[in-house]
Amino acid sequence: MVPAIQQTDDRKNFMSFSIPYQTTPWVIVTRDDAEFVGGLNDLESKTVSVQDRFILQKQIEEKHPDLKL
């Protein structure tokens, strides 16, 4: 059992997944003196840092290809 792994097409080839019973929201962390960020669209002119090879990186690349990671 891996409690915090997300399903991907690659992982489906060698793992079985059940229906998720828990979800964890993604958050955007900024400096306290930064402008308000309400979502990824507010970051179009910024450089965004994400954990390398993490599922969030792939999702952002697919859904927001114009963001600079």
N, CA, C and O atoms as a DFTB+ gen file, in Angstrom:
276 C
 N C O
     1  1       0.841      -1.183       0.000
     2  2       0.000       0.000       0.000
     3  2       0.886       1.247       0.000
     4  3       1.827       1.360       0.786
     5  1       0.570       2.158      -0.878
     6  2       1.273       3.432      -0.950
     7  2       0.210       4.514      -0.749
     8  3      -0.589       4.752      -1.655
     9  1       0.178       5.167       0.398
    10  2      -0.943       6.039       0.730
    11  2      -1.031       7.352      -0.031
    12  3      -2.113       7.931      -0.120
    13  1       0.060       7.832      -0.574
    14  2       0.012       9.165      -1.172
    15  2       0.402       9.186      -2.646
    16  3       0.831      10.224      -3.150
    17  1       0.266       8.088      -3.330
    18  2       0.656       8.035      -4.738
    19  2      -0.559       8.315      -5.616
    20  3      -1.674       7.900      -5.301
    21  1      -0.334       9.012      -6.702
    22  2      -1.431       9.318      -7.616
    23  2      -1.344       8.435      -8.852
    24  3      -0.266       8.020      -9.278
    25  1      -2.505       8.166      -9.405
    26  2      -2.589       7.319     -10.589
    27  2      -2.124       8.084     -11.818
    28  3      -2.530       9.224     -12.041
    29  1      -1.274       7.450     -12.609
    30  2      -0.868       7.976     -13.910
    31  2      -0.973       6.836     -14.917
    32  3      -1.100       5.673     -14.535
    33  1      -0.919       7.169     -16.186
    34  2      -0.982       6.127     -17.215
    35  2       0.185       5.152     -17.072
    36  3       0.004       3.944     -17.221
    37  1       1.379       5.670     -16.784
    38  2       2.546       4.797     -16.615
    39  2       2.379       3.861     -15.427
    40  3       2.680       2.672     -15.527
    41  1       1.910       4.379     -14.324
    42  2       1.767       3.562     -13.116
    43  2       0.678       2.503     -13.255
    44  3       0.762       1.443     -12.634
    45  1      -0.330       2.779     -14.055
    46  2      -1.393       1.788     -14.257
    47  2      -0.862       0.511     -14.897
    48  3      -1.495      -0.539     -14.790
    49  1       0.297       0.585     -15.564
    50  2       0.887      -0.594     -16.194
    51  2       1.403      -1.615     -15.187
    52  3       1.487      -2.801     -15.506
    53  1       1.751      -1.177     -13.979
    54  2       2.314      -2.113     -13.003
    55  2       1.702      -2.010     -11.605
    56  3       2.170      -2.669     -10.677
    57  1       0.652      -1.183     -11.448
    58  2      -0.007      -1.058     -10.151
    59  2      -1.517      -1.092     -10.344
    60  3      -2.022      -0.720     -11.403
    61  1      -2.223      -1.531      -9.334
    62  2      -3.684      -1.486      -9.329
    63  2      -4.120      -0.357      -8.406
    64  3      -3.585      -0.207      -7.307
    65  1      -5.081       0.427      -8.844
    66  2      -5.555       1.563      -8.068
    67  2      -7.026       1.382      -7.708
    68  3      -7.825       0.923      -8.524
    69  1      -7.365       1.746      -6.490
    70  2      -8.766       1.751      -6.065
    71  2      -9.320       3.156      -6.283
    72  3      -8.597       4.055      -6.714
    73  1     -10.590       3.338      -5.988
    74  2     -11.193       4.662      -6.031
    75  2     -10.578       5.479      -4.892
    76  3     -10.514       4.995      -3.762
    77  1     -10.126       6.703      -5.162
    78  2      -9.516       7.504      -4.092
    79  2     -10.504       7.724      -2.936
    80  3     -11.680       8.017      -3.157
    81  1     -10.019       7.582      -1.732
    82  2     -10.848       7.816      -0.554
    83  2     -10.449       9.104       0.156
    84  3     -11.122       9.529       1.095
    85  1      -9.367       9.721      -0.283
    86  2      -8.901      10.954       0.316
    87  2      -8.281      11.799      -0.782
    88  3      -7.601      11.277      -1.665
    89  1      -8.510      13.085      -0.729
    90  2      -7.860      13.994      -1.673
    91  2      -7.087      15.041      -0.884
    92  3      -7.460      15.406       0.231
    93  1      -6.020      15.507      -1.477
    94  2      -5.198      16.536      -0.864
    95  2      -5.089      17.688      -1.848
    96  3      -4.645      17.490      -2.979
    97  1      -5.486      18.885      -1.442
    98  2      -5.439      20.011      -2.386
    99  2      -4.007      20.469      -2.634
   100  3      -3.151      20.373      -1.755
   101  1      -3.760      20.967      -3.839
   102  2      -2.482      21.585      -4.150
   103  2      -2.572      23.030      -3.678
   104  3      -3.651      23.622      -3.711
   105  1      -1.482      23.593      -3.249
   106  2      -1.471      24.978      -2.789
   107  2      -0.367      25.749      -3.496
   108  3       0.612      25.173      -3.971
   109  1      -0.543      27.047      -3.554
   110  2       0.472      27.943      -4.102
   111  2       1.016      28.744      -2.932
   112  3       0.258      29.382      -2.201
   113  1       2.331      28.710      -2.757
   114  2       2.974      29.417      -1.659
   115  2       3.751      30.594      -2.230
   116  3       4.540      30.439      -3.162
   117  1       3.518      31.772      -1.660
   118  2       4.222      32.978      -2.101
   119  2       4.818      33.686      -0.894
   120  3       4.541      33.332       0.252
   121  1       5.630      34.677      -1.167
   122  2       6.156      35.522      -0.091
   123  2       5.010      36.344       0.480
   124  3       4.020      36.595      -0.208
   125  1       5.137      36.759       1.716
   126  2       4.043      37.533       2.326
   127  2       3.919      38.936       1.751
   128  3       2.895      39.590       1.954
   129  1       4.939      39.417       1.035
   130  2       4.851      40.740       0.409
   131  2       4.520      40.656      -1.088
   132  3       4.589      41.664      -1.791
   133  1       4.165      39.474      -1.573
   134  2       3.821      39.293      -2.995
   135  2       2.355      39.655      -3.235
   136  3       1.543      39.678      -2.310
   137  1       2.039      39.937      -4.496
   138  2       0.647      40.188      -4.873
   139  2      -0.161      38.918      -4.675
   140  3       0.389      37.816      -4.693
   141  1      -1.476      39.071      -4.486
   142  2      -2.361      37.919      -4.297
   143  2      -2.325      37.029      -5.535
   144  3      -2.343      37.527      -6.661
   145  1      -2.274      35.726      -5.332
   146  2      -2.317      34.739      -6.412
   147  2      -3.530      33.855      -6.166
   148  3      -3.587      33.128      -5.175
   149  1      -4.498      33.920      -7.071
   150  2      -5.719      33.150      -6.928
   151  2      -5.718      31.849      -7.708
   152  3      -6.640      31.044      -7.576
   153  1      -4.698      31.639      -8.514
   154  2      -4.609      30.417      -9.310
   155  2      -3.417      30.485     -10.245
   156  3      -2.692      31.480     -10.284
   157  1      -3.228      29.419     -10.990
   158  2      -2.067      29.342     -11.881
   159  2      -2.099      30.397     -12.980
   160  3      -1.048      30.822     -13.459
   161  1      -3.287      30.822     -13.382
   162  2      -3.366      31.848     -14.424
   163  2      -2.729      33.159     -13.977
   164  3      -2.260      33.933     -14.811
   165  1      -2.705      33.417     -12.665
   166  2      -2.081      34.630     -12.142
   167  2      -0.556      34.575     -12.208
   168  3       0.105      35.580     -11.947
   169  1       0.004      33.439     -12.546
   170  2       1.454      33.259     -12.561
   171  2       2.045      33.224     -13.965
   172  3       3.192      32.813     -14.138
   173  1       1.288      33.644     -14.964
   174  2       1.738      33.522     -16.358
   175  2       3.046      34.249     -16.631
   176  3       3.819      33.792     -17.473
   177  1       3.325      35.345     -15.967
   178  2       4.557      36.088     -16.229
   179  2       5.660      35.763     -15.226
   180  3       6.705      36.413     -15.222
   181  1       5.436      34.769     -14.384
   182  2       6.387      34.419     -13.327
   183  2       7.055      33.072     -13.606
   184  3       6.592      32.296     -14.442
   185  1       8.147      32.812     -12.894
   186  2       8.768      31.496     -12.911
   187  2       8.184      30.703     -11.750
   188  3       8.155      31.186     -10.618
   189  1       7.721      29.495     -12.026
   190  2       7.057      28.658     -11.033
   191  2       7.968      27.482     -10.687
   192  3       8.500      26.820     -11.577
   193  1       8.142      27.228      -9.404
   194  2       8.961      26.097      -8.949
   195  2       8.063      24.964      -8.488
   196  3       7.130      25.171      -7.712
   197  1       8.350      23.780      -8.966
   198  2       7.651      22.571      -8.528
   199  2       8.688      21.475      -8.348
   200  3       9.786      21.546      -8.900
   201  1       8.332      20.472      -7.576
   202  2       9.248      19.352      -7.368
   203  2       9.470      18.622      -8.685
   204  3       8.511      18.273      -9.373
   205  1      10.725      18.390      -9.035
   206  2      11.084      17.734     -10.288
   207  2      10.499      16.323     -10.349
   208  3      10.588      15.561      -9.386
   209  1       9.902      15.989     -11.490
   210  2       9.331      14.668     -11.773
   211  2       8.175      14.316     -10.839
   212  3       7.852      13.138     -10.684
   213  1       7.560      15.293     -10.227
   214  2       6.395      15.095      -9.376
   215  2       5.164      15.181     -10.260
   216  3       5.193      15.857     -11.289
   217  1       4.084      14.512      -9.881
   218  2       2.885      14.491     -10.724
   219  2       2.367      15.899     -11.026
   220  3       1.823      16.148     -12.102
   221  1       2.538      16.812     -10.076
   222  2       2.074      18.183     -10.292
   223  2       2.806      18.837     -11.457
   224  3       2.202      19.602     -12.209
   225  1       4.090      18.553     -11.620
   226  2       4.850      19.113     -12.737
   227  2       4.222      18.683     -14.061
   228  3       4.028      19.513     -14.949
   229  1       3.908      17.417     -14.200
   230  2       3.321      16.913     -15.442
   231  2       1.942      17.535     -15.685
   232  3       1.616      17.896     -16.816
   233  1       1.140      17.658     -14.639
   234  2      -0.189      18.242     -14.791
   235  2      -0.113      19.704     -15.212
   236  3      -0.885      20.149     -16.061
   237  1       0.815      20.449     -14.621
   238  2       0.968      21.858     -15.006
   239  2       1.452      21.968     -16.445
   240  3       0.957      22.804     -17.200
   241  1       2.409      21.139     -16.833
   242  2       2.913      21.175     -18.212
   243  2       1.802      20.886     -19.213
   244  3       1.771      21.487     -20.287
   245  1       0.889      19.976     -18.878
   246  2      -0.201      19.626     -19.789
   247  2      -1.300      20.686     -19.818
   248  3      -1.802      21.021     -20.891
   249  1      -1.680      21.217     -18.656
   250  2      -2.822      22.129     -18.569
   251  2      -2.442      23.596     -18.716
   252  3      -3.282      24.422     -19.071
   253  1      -1.188      23.924     -18.448
   254  2      -0.716      25.307     -18.526
   255  2       0.640      25.346     -19.231
   256  3       1.644      25.688     -18.606
   257  1       0.688      25.003     -20.512
   258  2       1.977      24.905     -21.213
   259  2       2.739      26.222     -21.325
   260  3       3.937      26.214     -21.609
   261  1       2.067      27.351     -21.107
   262  2       2.745      28.643     -21.218
   263  2       3.471      29.049     -19.941
   264  3       4.236      30.014     -19.950
   265  1       3.245      28.328     -18.840
   266  2       3.932      28.667     -17.595
   267  2       5.404      28.287     -17.697
   268  3       5.758      27.265     -18.285
   269  1       6.246      29.118     -17.121
   270  2       7.689      28.859     -17.114
   271  2       8.026      28.118     -15.827
   272  3       8.005      28.702     -14.744
   273  1       8.339      26.821     -15.950
   274  2       8.688      26.025     -14.779
   275  2      10.183      26.012     -14.582
   276  3      10.676      25.391     -13.641
